[in-house]
Amino acid sequence: MPAELRRLVFSHKETTEALLKFGKTESIPFPKGKMIRAKYAGNAEYELHSMKGKQTGVNKNFNVDGQDRAIIVTFFDEETFEHKFFNLTADFVSAALINYCIDHKIMLPRDARKSLDLTEFNVCMDVVLDNTGTSQGADSLKLED
């Protein structure tokens, strides 16, 4: 059976909102401003990260593919024109985006595999649902599925 792939593309504004809200629940003080860039960092940034290997309950409950990578998020303060860099783990960003989806009623199958991807302009979450059901006639697929 083919797998279903869905890509959720988050704008910088949405990602900023997700990070700030999830950061409050994890007691992480983010710099003032809005996110203007997210880029994968090198291995050293992840290896020395205090949140290395830490998965939140969100990551465990929503089948998130763990990534041993760090992400450098750039915040821009419009009042002071300062750029501030913040080192996060991919798992933290994934958890923040999943919480954003829950808060905004965006459908996200719990058992689907989820992975984070960064493009030049957006933060994306890929959702892969394996269709392992067997086709045994018209009654095999119900609306609740």
C-alpha positions as CSV (number, residue, x, y, z in Angstrom):
1,M,0.0,0.0,0.0
2,P,1.3,3.5,-0.8
3,A,2.1,5.8,2.1
4,E,0.5,9.2,2.4
5,L,2.8,12.2,2.7
6,R,1.7,15.6,3.9
7,R,4.0,18.7,4.3
8,L,3.0,21.4,6.7
9,V,4.8,24.6,5.9
10,F,5.1,27.1,8.7
11,S,5.8,30.8,8.1
12,H,8.3,32.6,10.2
13,K,5.4,34.3,12.1
14,E,3.8,30.9,12.9
15,T,7.1,29.4,13.9
16,T,7.9,32.4,16.2
17,E,4.5,32.0,17.9
18,A,5.1,28.2,18.3
19,L,8.6,28.6,19.7
20,L,7.6,31.4,22.2
21,K,4.6,29.6,23.5
22,F,6.3,26.2,23.9
23,G,9.4,28.0,25.3
24,K,7.2,29.3,28.2
25,T,6.1,25.8,29.1
26,E,9.7,24.7,29.1
27,S,10.9,27.8,30.9
28,I,13.2,28.9,28.1
29,P,13.5,32.7,27.8
30,F,13.7,33.6,24.1
31,P,15.1,37.0,23.0
32,K,12.7,39.8,22.1
33,G,11.8,40.0,18.4
34,K,10.6,37.7,15.6
35,M,12.2,34.8,14.0
36,I,13.7,35.6,10.6
37,R,15.8,32.6,9.9
38,A,16.3,28.9,10.9
39,K,19.3,26.9,9.8
40,Y,20.8,23.6,10.7
41,A,23.9,23.9,12.7
42,G,27.0,21.8,12.8
43,N,27.6,18.7,14.9
44,A,29.5,20.7,17.6
45,E,26.4,22.8,18.4
46,Y,24.4,19.7,19.0
47,E,27.0,17.7,20.9
48,L,27.5,20.5,23.4
49,H,23.7,21.3,23.7
50,S,22.1,21.0,27.1
51,M,19.0,19.6,25.6
52,K,20.8,16.9,23.6
53,G,18.8,13.7,23.5
54,K,15.9,15.2,25.5
55,Q,12.6,14.4,24.1
56,T,9.4,16.0,25.5
57,G,6.2,14.1,26.0
58,V,5.0,15.6,22.8
59,N,7.8,13.9,20.8
60,K,7.1,10.6,22.3
61,N,3.3,10.7,22.1
62,F,3.2,12.0,18.5
63,N,5.7,9.7,16.8
64,V,8.3,12.3,15.9
65,D,11.4,11.0,14.2
66,G,14.2,12.1,16.5
67,Q,16.9,14.1,14.9
68,D,20.4,14.5,16.4
69,R,20.7,18.0,15.1
70,A,20.8,21.6,16.3
71,I,19.0,24.5,14.7
72,I,20.2,28.0,15.0
73,V,17.2,30.4,15.0
74,T,17.8,34.1,14.3
75,F,15.6,36.6,16.1
76,F,15.4,40.2,14.9
77,D,14.4,42.9,17.3
78,E,12.7,45.7,15.3
79,E,13.3,48.3,18.1
80,T,17.1,47.8,18.4
81,F,17.8,46.3,15.0
82,E,19.7,43.5,16.7
83,H,20.0,40.0,15.5
84,K,20.1,37.4,18.3
85,F,21.0,33.8,17.7
86,F,19.4,31.0,19.7
87,N,20.6,27.3,19.5
88,L,17.7,24.8,19.7
89,T,17.5,21.1,19.1
90,A,15.4,19.8,16.2
91,D,13.3,17.8,18.7
92,F,12.4,21.0,20.6
93,V,11.3,22.7,17.4
94,S,9.3,19.7,16.3
95,A,7.5,19.6,19.7
96,A,6.8,23.4,19.4
97,L,5.2,22.9,16.0
98,I,3.1,20.0,17.1
99,N,1.8,22.1,20.0
100,Y,1.0,24.9,17.5
101,C,-1.0,22.4,15.4
102,I,-2.9,21.2,18.5
103,D,-3.7,24.8,19.6
104,H,-4.8,25.8,16.1
105,K,-6.9,22.6,15.5
106,I,-4.7,21.5,12.6
107,M,-5.3,17.8,11.9
108,L,-2.2,15.8,12.8
109,P,-2.6,12.0,13.0
110,R,-1.0,10.8,16.2
111,D,0.4,7.6,14.7
112,A,1.8,9.1,11.6
113,R,5.6,9.6,11.4
114,K,6.7,13.2,11.7
115,S,10.0,14.8,10.8
116,L,11.3,18.3,10.6
117,D,12.8,19.9,7.6
118,L,14.2,23.4,6.9
119,T,13.9,25.2,3.6
120,E,15.5,28.5,2.7
121,F,12.4,30.4,3.8
122,N,10.2,28.1,5.9
123,V,10.2,25.5,8.6
124,C,8.4,22.4,7.5
125,M,7.0,19.3,9.2
126,D,6.6,16.2,7.0
127,V,3.8,13.8,8.1
128,V,3.9,10.3,6.7
129,L,1.0,7.9,7.2
130,D,1.6,4.3,6.2
131,N,-1.6,2.9,4.8
132,T,-1.2,-0.7,6.1
133,G,-4.9,-1.5,6.0
134,T,-6.0,-4.3,3.6
135,S,-8.7,-3.7,1.0
136,Q,-11.3,-6.3,1.8
137,G,-14.3,-4.6,0.1
138,A,-16.4,-1.5,0.6
139,D,-16.8,-1.9,4.4
140,S,-13.0,-2.0,5.1
141,L,-12.6,1.8,5.3
142,K,-14.9,3.7,7.6
143,L,-15.3,7.5,7.9
144,E,-13.7,7.4,11.4
145,D,-10.5,6.1,9.9
